[in-house]
């Protein structure tokens, strides 16, 4: 359910301050927009501006005055309060509007704030929007672009092509001392606040952004942004295991699926989207609402249109949410026997097995503890490293059963 004030989405030029500059200026680290996951939270006086202008399909062009670094194609937005109360969304996105507890210098989130979030959520579900509270925008990873590696510079020749809905950038600005401002100063003055642009302007900018996204970075010159060149961040344990499972399944000749909101990730410079056989859509042979939940499972292996193995990776996040997704999968396909693997560090083995045996999952028509198997990170890495690459096309998903263990508790383990 999405409520919006704007009847249709406008395109916007949206200025932001880089986290490094923000921290230097205000003394607080503020990593927003989080371009790597295409999220942005607005909680200042501009939240009303967002509600009045954004709808599904809006294109947001984020810039630093000097250059555009990202384009979001909005496919979801809501009061951040709703998703702060949603453990699944908090797992999928790291935006600080969903995790205020991790930024105590920015927001001392307490019980009163949580109670207010519940009030905001209930009002929204009944069609009332609290427009002065923070809103979270999410871009479609398939249609959004991160061009920080090769930014689109905002120069006079480009901006002069934009009509800006009749409010084009002014180039003849004179300060109070009678001094004419430079082009860069004029741009900064004109684009300091968010600007609504026409669809024509949006089309021009999107075409240029796509061009920059497909090109390698230009050699350094006088126009290069004054910052350290971007580096490939160290992959998390979760991302590393995700990559190994996707690659292993693909090498076995299977199609693979990665959680919808993880598609844009990479490991050591290798993008998930470059893995052969990565599906863009799941086969829809059950309720669309169930599909949305199953799309968030960490990794699926498929043969033709059949799911032949499912994996939830539990490195540091809540185990419960992953089990709910697996439960949805089993209930959606009750007549099929799908191998389900819970992949976690050895140190979380006991917690994983205990959670699977909770009544919510073990006392159902299809108990998860009879279906799920546990495999440790180390065992998974071992089986992959020891498998002869030439044998991969002849293997079946059940090969992992030799390196995994059932999740049923023995009588002496039960409370």
C-alpha positions as CSV (number, residue, x, y, z in Angstrom):
1,X,0.0,0.0,0.0
2,X,1.4,3.4,-1.0
3,X,-0.4,6.7,-0.3
4,X,0.9,9.8,-2.1
5,X,-0.1,13.4,-2.2
6,X,1.2,14.1,-5.7
7,X,-1.2,12.7,-8.4
8,X,1.8,11.8,-10.5
9,X,5.5,11.8,-9.8
10,X,7.7,14.8,-10.7
11,X,11.3,14.6,-11.6
12,X,13.7,16.4,-9.2
13,X,17.2,17.8,-9.1
14,X,18.2,17.1,-5.4
15,X,21.3,18.5,-3.8
16,X,23.1,16.7,-1.0
17,X,26.2,17.2,1.0
18,X,28.7,14.3,0.9
19,X,29.1,12.5,4.2
20,X,32.7,13.7,4.5
21,X,31.8,17.3,4.1
22,X,28.8,17.0,6.3
23,X,30.8,15.6,9.1
24,X,33.4,18.3,8.7
25,X,30.8,21.0,8.7
26,X,28.4,19.7,11.4
27,X,30.5,17.3,13.4
28,X,28.1,14.4,12.7
29,X,28.4,11.5,10.2
30,X,25.4,11.6,7.9
31,X,25.6,8.9,5.1
32,X,22.5,9.9,3.2
33,X,21.6,9.3,0.4
34,X,22.9,5.8,0.6
35,X,23.6,5.4,-3.1
36,X,24.9,1.9,-2.9
37,X,21.4,0.7,-1.9
38,X,19.4,3.5,-3.6
39,X,17.7,4.8,-0.5
40,X,17.2,8.3,0.8
41,X,15.5,9.6,3.9
42,X,14.2,13.2,4.2
43,X,13.2,14.4,7.6
44,X,13.9,18.1,7.5
45,X,11.6,20.9,6.3
46,X,11.8,19.3,2.8
47,X,9.8,16.2,3.8
48,X,6.6,18.1,2.8
49,X,8.2,19.0,-0.5
50,X,8.9,15.3,-1.1
51,X,5.3,14.3,-0.3
52,X,4.0,17.0,-2.6
53,X,6.1,16.0,-5.5
54,X,7.2,12.4,-5.4
55,X,5.2,9.4,-6.6
56,X,6.1,6.0,-8.1
57,X,8.1,6.6,-11.2
58,X,9.7,9.9,-10.1
59,X,13.3,10.3,-11.1
60,X,15.6,11.9,-8.5
61,X,18.9,13.2,-9.8
62,X,21.2,13.6,-6.7
63,X,24.0,16.2,-7.1
64,X,26.6,18.0,-5.1
65,X,26.3,21.3,-7.0
66,X,29.3,20.3,-9.1
67,X,28.0,17.0,-10.5
68,X,25.2,14.5,-10.6
69,X,26.3,11.2,-8.9
70,X,23.2,9.1,-9.0
71,X,19.7,8.8,-10.4
72,X,17.0,7.0,-8.5
73,X,13.9,5.7,-10.2
74,X,11.5,5.6,-7.3
75,X,9.6,2.3,-6.9
76,X,8.7,2.6,-3.2
77,X,8.3,5.2,-0.5
78,X,6.6,5.6,2.8
79,X,6.9,7.3,6.2
80,X,10.2,5.9,7.6
81,X,8.3,5.2,10.8
82,X,6.5,2.3,9.2
83,X,9.8,0.6,8.1
84,X,11.5,1.3,11.4
85,X,8.9,-1.1,12.9
86,X,9.5,-3.7,10.1
87,X,12.4,-6.0,10.9
88,X,12.5,-7.3,7.4
89,X,13.1,-3.8,5.9
90,X,15.6,-3.0,8.6
91,X,17.6,-6.1,7.6
92,X,17.4,-5.2,3.9
93,X,18.4,-1.6,4.1
94,X,21.0,0.2,6.1
95,X,19.7,3.7,5.8
96,X,20.1,5.6,9.1
97,X,16.4,6.6,9.0
98,X,15.7,2.9,9.7
99,X,18.6,2.5,12.2
100,X,18.6,5.6,14.4
101,X,20.0,3.6,17.3
102,X,23.3,3.3,15.3
103,X,23.7,7.1,15.0
104,X,23.2,8.3,18.6
105,X,24.8,11.7,17.8
106,X,22.2,12.3,15.2
107,X,19.0,11.0,16.9
108,X,18.6,9.8,20.4
109,X,15.8,7.4,19.5
110,X,13.8,6.2,22.6
111,X,10.5,4.7,23.6
112,X,8.5,7.9,23.0
113,X,9.8,7.9,19.4
114,X,8.8,4.3,18.9
115,X,5.3,5.0,20.3
116,X,5.0,7.9,17.9
117,X,6.2,5.7,15.0
118,X,3.3,3.3,15.8
119,X,0.9,6.3,15.7
120,X,2.3,7.4,12.3
121,X,2.0,3.8,11.0
122,X,-1.6,3.4,12.1
123,X,-2.6,6.8,10.6
124,X,-0.9,6.0,7.3
125,X,-2.7,2.6,7.1
126,X,-6.0,4.6,7.5
127,X,-5.0,7.1,4.7
128,X,-3.6,9.9,6.8
129,X,0.0,11.1,6.1
130,X,2.0,13.0,8.8
131,X,3.8,15.1,6.3
132,X,6.2,16.7,8.7
133,X,7.8,13.3,9.7
134,X,10.7,11.7,7.9
135,X,10.0,9.8,4.6
136,X,12.1,7.1,3.1
137,X,12.5,6.8,-0.7
138,X,13.7,3.6,-2.4
139,X,15.0,3.4,-6.0
140,X,14.4,0.5,-8.3
141,X,17.9,-1.2,-8.5
142,X,17.2,-2.2,-12.2
143,X,16.3,1.4,-13.3
144,X,18.5,3.5,-10.9
145,X,22.1,4.4,-11.5
146,X,25.2,5.0,-9.4
147,X,27.7,7.1,-11.3
148,X,29.9,8.2,-8.5
149,X,32.8,6.6,-10.4
150,X,32.1,8.7,-13.4
151,X,29.9,11.7,-12.4
152,X,28.0,14.0,-14.7
153,X,29.3,17.5,-14.3
154,X,26.8,20.3,-14.1
155,X,28.2,22.9,-16.5
156,X,26.7,25.9,-18.2
157,X,26.3,24.2,-21.5
158,X,24.3,21.4,-20.0
159,X,22.2,23.4,-17.7
160,X,21.3,25.9,-20.4
161,X,19.6,23.0,-22.3
162,X,17.2,22.5,-19.4
163,X,14.0,24.6,-19.2
164,X,13.6,23.9,-15.4
165,X,9.9,24.6,-15.8
166,X,10.5,28.2,-16.7
167,X,12.9,28.8,-13.8
168,X,16.2,28.2,-15.5
169,X,19.6,28.8,-13.8
170,X,20.4,32.5,-13.8
171,X,23.8,33.4,-15.1
172,X,24.0,37.1,-14.5
173,X,23.8,37.2,-10.7
174,X,25.5,40.1,-9.0
175,X,26.3,40.1,-5.3
176,X,25.7,43.0,-3.0
177,X,29.1,44.5,-3.8
178,X,28.3,44.6,-7.5
179,X,30.5,41.7,-8.4
180,X,29.3,39.2,-11.0
181,X,29.2,35.6,-9.7
182,X,31.1,32.9,-11.5
183,X,29.2,30.1,-13.3
184,X,29.9,27.7,-10.4
185,X,28.5,30.2,-7.9
186,X,25.4,30.8,-10.0
187,X,24.8,27.0,-10.2
188,X,25.3,26.7,-6.4
189,X,22.8,29.6,-5.8
190,X,20.2,28.2,-8.2
191,X,20.3,24.6,-7.2
192,X,20.8,24.9,-3.4
193,X,17.2,23.8,-2.8
194,X,15.5,20.8,-4.4
195,X,14.2,21.7,-7.9
196,X,11.3,20.3,-9.8
197,X,12.2,19.7,-13.4
198,X,10.1,18.9,-16.5
199,X,9.8,15.4,-18.0
200,X,11.8,16.7,-21.0
201,X,14.6,17.7,-18.6
202,X,14.4,14.4,-16.9
203,X,14.8,12.5,-20.2
204,X,17.8,14.6,-21.1
205,X,19.5,13.9,-17.8
206,X,18.6,10.2,-17.7
207,X,20.1,9.7,-21.1
208,X,23.4,11.3,-20.0
209,X,23.4,9.4,-16.7
210,X,23.0,6.1,-18.5
211,X,25.9,7.1,-20.8
212,X,28.1,7.8,-17.8
213,X,27.1,4.6,-16.0
214,X,28.3,2.5,-19.0
215,X,31.6,4.3,-19.4
216,X,34.8,3.8,-17.4
217,X,36.0,6.8,-15.3
218,X,37.8,9.5,-17.1
219,X,41.5,10.2,-16.3
220,X,42.0,12.7,-13.5
221,X,42.1,16.3,-14.6
222,X,41.3,19.7,-13.2
223,X,37.5,18.9,-13.3
224,X,37.9,15.7,-11.2
225,X,36.1,15.8,-7.8
226,X,38.6,16.6,-5.0
227,X,38.2,13.3,-3.1
228,X,39.9,10.0,-2.9
229,X,39.1,7.6,-5.7
230,X,36.3,5.1,-4.8
231,X,37.5,1.7,-3.7
232,X,35.8,-1.6,-3.7
233,X,34.6,-2.0,-0.1
234,X,35.5,-5.2,1.7
235,X,32.6,-7.6,1.3
236,X,30.7,-8.6,4.4
237,X,30.6,-12.3,5.3
238,X,27.0,-12.4,4.2
239,X,27.8,-11.0,0.8
240,X,30.8,-13.4,0.4
241,X,28.6,-16.4,1.1
242,X,25.9,-15.1,-1.1
243,X,28.4,-14.8,-4.0
244,X,29.7,-18.4,-3.4
245,X,26.2,-19.9,-3.4
246,X,25.2,-18.0,-6.6
247,X,28.4,-18.9,-8.4
248,X,28.3,-22.6,-7.3
249,X,24.7,-22.9,-8.5
250,X,25.4,-21.2,-11.7
251,X,28.5,-23.4,-12.4
252,X,26.2,-26.5,-11.8
253,X,24.1,-25.3,-14.7
254,X,21.3,-24.0,-12.6
255,X,19.5,-20.6,-12.8
256,X,20.0,-18.6,-9.6
257,X,18.1,-15.9,-7.8
258,X,19.5,-13.4,-5.3
259,X,17.3,-11.4,-2.8
260,X,15.7,-8.6,-4.8
261,X,17.3,-5.8,-2.8
262,X,20.8,-7.4,-3.0
263,X,21.0,-7.6,-6.8
264,X,23.1,-4.4,-7.0
265,X,25.8,-5.8,-4.7
266,X,29.3,-7.0,-5.7
267,X,32.2,-8.9,-4.1
268,X,35.7,-7.9,-4.9
269,X,34.6,-5.9,-7.9
270,X,32.5,-8.8,-9.3
271,X,28.8,-7.9,-9.6
272,X,26.1,-10.3,-8.7
273,X,24.3,-9.3,-11.9
274,X,27.2,-10.6,-14.0
275,X,26.7,-14.2,-12.8
276,X,25.4,-16.4,-15.6
277,X,21.8,-17.6,-15.1
278,X,20.8,-14.9,-12.6
279,X,17.1,-14.6,-12.9
280,X,15.5,-11.1,-13.2
281,X,12.1,-12.5,-12.1
282,X,10.8,-15.5,-10.3
283,X,8.2,-17.8,-11.9
284,X,4.8,-16.6,-10.6
285,X,2.8,-19.6,-10.0
286,X,1.4,-18.6,-6.6
287,X,0.0,-15.5,-4.9
288,X,1.8,-12.3,-5.8
289,X,2.0,-11.2,-2.2
290,X,3.8,-14.5,-1.4
291,X,6.1,-13.9,-4.3
292,X,7.1,-10.5,-2.8
293,X,8.2,-12.3,0.4
294,X,10.0,-15.1,-1.4
295,X,11.9,-12.6,-3.5
296,X,13.7,-11.6,-0.3
297,X,15.2,-15.1,0.3
298,X,19.0,-14.7,0.1
299,X,19.6,-17.3,-2.6
300,X,17.5,-19.7,-4.7
301,X,18.6,-22.3,-7.1
302,X,16.2,-23.1,-10.0
303,X,16.0,-25.7,-12.7
304,X,13.7,-24.4,-15.4
305,X,10.8,-22.9,-13.4
306,X,11.2,-25.1,-10.3
307,X,13.0,-24.0,-7.2
308,X,15.4,-26.8,-6.3
309,X,17.2,-25.3,-3.3
310,X,16.8,-22.3,-1.0
311,X,19.3,-20.6,1.2
312,X,19.1,-18.2,4.1
313,X,22.4,-16.7,5.3
314,X,22.4,-15.8,9.0
315,X,25.7,-14.1,9.7
316,X,24.7,-11.3,12.1
317,X,21.0,-10.5,11.4
318,X,17.8,-11.8,13.0
319,X,17.3,-15.5,12.3
320,X,13.6,-15.2,12.8
321,X,12.9,-13.1,9.6
322,X,14.8,-15.6,7.4
323,X,12.7,-18.5,8.9
324,X,9.5,-16.6,8.2
325,X,10.5,-16.3,4.5
326,X,11.3,-20.0,4.3
327,X,8.0,-20.8,6.0
328,X,6.2,-18.7,3.3
329,X,8.0,-20.7,0.6
330,X,7.0,-24.1,2.1
331,X,3.4,-23.1,2.6
332,X,3.2,-21.8,-1.0
333,X,4.5,-25.1,-2.4
334,X,3.3,-27.7,0.1
335,X,3.5,-30.6,-2.4
336,X,7.1,-30.1,-3.3
337,X,10.1,-31.2,-1.4
338,X,12.6,-28.3,-1.6
339,X,16.0,-28.6,0.2
340,X,16.3,-25.7,2.5
341,X,19.7,-24.7,4.0
342,X,20.4,-22.3,6.8
343,X,24.0,-21.1,6.3
344,X,25.6,-19.5,9.4
345,X,29.0,-19.3,11.2
346,X,29.8,-22.2,13.5
347,X,29.3,-19.8,16.5
348,X,25.6,-19.4,15.5
349,X,24.9,-23.1,15.0
350,X,23.1,-23.6,18.3
351,X,21.0,-20.5,17.9
352,X,19.9,-21.4,14.4
353,X,18.8,-24.9,15.4
354,X,17.0,-23.7,18.5
355,X,15.1,-21.0,16.5
356,X,14.0,-23.6,13.8
357,X,12.5,-25.7,16.6
358,X,10.4,-22.9,18.1
359,X,6.7,-23.8,18.1
360,X,5.9,-21.2,15.5
361,X,7.9,-23.2,13.0
362,X,8.0,-26.8,14.3
363,X,4.3,-27.2,15.2
364,X,2.8,-26.6,11.8
365,X,1.5,-28.8,9.0
366,X,5.0,-28.8,7.4
367,X,7.5,-28.4,10.3
368,X,10.6,-26.4,9.3
369,X,12.8,-28.5,11.6
370,X,12.1,-31.6,9.5
371,X,13.0,-29.8,6.3
372,X,15.8,-27.4,7.1
373,X,19.5,-28.3,7.2
374,X,22.3,-26.3,8.8
375,X,25.6,-25.8,7.0
376,X,28.4,-23.7,8.4
377,X,30.4,-21.1,6.5
378,X,33.5,-23.2,6.8
379,X,31.9,-26.4,5.5
380,X,30.3,-24.5,2.6
381,X,33.7,-23.1,1.6
382,X,35.3,-26.5,1.9
383,X,32.8,-28.3,-0.4
384,X,33.1,-25.5,-3.0
385,X,36.9,-25.5,-2.9
386,X,37.2,-29.3,-3.1
387,X,34.8,-29.8,-5.9
388,X,36.4,-30.5,-9.3
389,X,35.2,-27.8,-11.7
390,X,34.8,-30.3,-14.5
391,X,32.3,-32.3,-12.3
392,X,30.1,-29.3,-11.5
393,X,27.6,-29.7,-14.4
394,X,26.9,-33.3,-13.2
395,X,26.2,-32.4,-9.6
396,X,22.8,-32.1,-8.0
397,X,21.8,-29.6,-5.2
398,X,21.6,-32.5,-2.7
399,X,25.4,-32.6,-2.8
400,X,25.3,-30.2,0.1
401,X,23.6,-32.8,2.3
402,X,27.0,-34.4,2.8
403,X,28.3,-31.2,4.4
404,X,25.2,-30.2,6.3
405,X,23.2,-31.5,9.3
406,X,19.5,-31.8,10.1
407,X,18.0,-29.2,12.4
408,X,15.8,-31.5,14.5
409,X,16.6,-31.5,18.2
410,X,17.3,-34.7,20.0
411,X,15.3,-35.5,23.0
412,X,18.2,-34.5,25.3
413,X,18.4,-31.1,23.7
414,X,14.8,-30.1,24.3
415,X,14.0,-27.8,27.1
